[in-house]
Amino acid sequence: MAGVIDTSEFRKGMKIEIDGEPFEIVEFQHVKPGKGSAFVRTSIRSLLTGRVLQPTLKSGEKVAKPDIEEKDMQFLYEQGGDFYFMDTRNYEQTFISAEVLGESKNFLKESINASILFYNGKAIGVTLPNSVDLKVTKCDPGVRGDTVSGALKPAELETGYSVNVPLFINEGDILKIDTRDGKYLTRVATAG
């Protein structure tokens, strides 16, 4: 155990460990009732499963500090459902399974930088930049004068991910995609 954290030190976004599982504090509230002792109402999200718990802790109670490390890493390649990353400081490589990556795998292209979260030396999460530029590999051609406001069509990107885009987008265009919700933001460059 790396140490302990007192409930008075709680901050939003802080990482804590309860029953051997790492959590991130989503919200907390110190409550001092007229009678009885003070307590802390918390809302915490598991870094392993994403489930949200709402435990109530006594004021002054101590919780474990998890063995968590965040590293800036660069995506190298995917092989057999495993995604390989390289630490940009010491060039060590590690792989992360598709299950751990979740939706993030849809936006990974060679040499993109990501922040990888490690718990007890094992990768448990990935944070990508808020947006990435990806090339359109397949979509119906845009038709001149086809300017129906708000009309969308499906387009397949270089990572295999499909996204709905405006009608004027063509194959070969480079698009900015929001990695948080997977939506089209804007066209960065046109084909040709």
LINQUIFEN-V741504 format. One record per backbone hydrogen bond with DSSP energy under -1.0 kcal/mol. NH is the residue of the N-H (numbers start at 0). CO is the residue of the C=O. If there is no record, write none. Layout:
# LINQUIFEN-V741504
[[NH & CO] [NH & CO]]
This chain:
# LINQUIFEN-V741504
[[4 & 62] [6 & 60] [8 & 5] [9 & 6] [12 & 24] [13 & 10] [15 & 22] [16 & 63] [17 & 20] [20 & 17] [22 & 15] [23 & 44] [24 & 13] [25 & 42] [26 & 42] [28 & 40] [30 & 38] [38 & 30] [39 & 56] [40 & 28] [41 & 54] [42 & 26] [43 & 52] [44 & 23] [45 & 50] [46 & 21] [49 & 45] [52 & 43] [56 & 39] [58 & 37] [60 & 57] [62 & 4] [63 & 16] [64 & 2] [67 & 65] [68 & 117] [70 & 115] [72 & 113] [73 & 85] [74 & 111] [75 & 83] [78 & 81] [81 & 78] [82 & 95] [83 & 76] [84 & 93] [85 & 73] [86 & 91] [87 & 71] [90 & 86] [93 & 84] [95 & 82] [97 & 80] [100 & 96] [101 & 97] [103 & 100] [104 & 101] [105 & 102] [106 & 103] [110 & 74] [111 & 108] [113 & 72] [114 & 126] [115 & 70] [116 & 124] [117 & 68] [118 & 121] [119 & 66] [121 & 118] [123 & 116] [124 & 116] [126 & 114] [131 & 176] [133 & 174] [135 & 172] [136 & 155] [137 & 155] [145 & 142] [146 & 144] [150 & 147] [152 & 164] [154 & 162] [155 & 137] [156 & 160] [157 & 134] [159 & 156] [162 & 154] [164 & 152] [168 & 165] [171 & 135] [172 & 169] [173 & 188] [174 & 133] [175 & 185] [176 & 131] [177 & 182] [178 & 129] [181 & 177] [184 & 175] [185 & 175] [187 & 173] [188 & 173]]
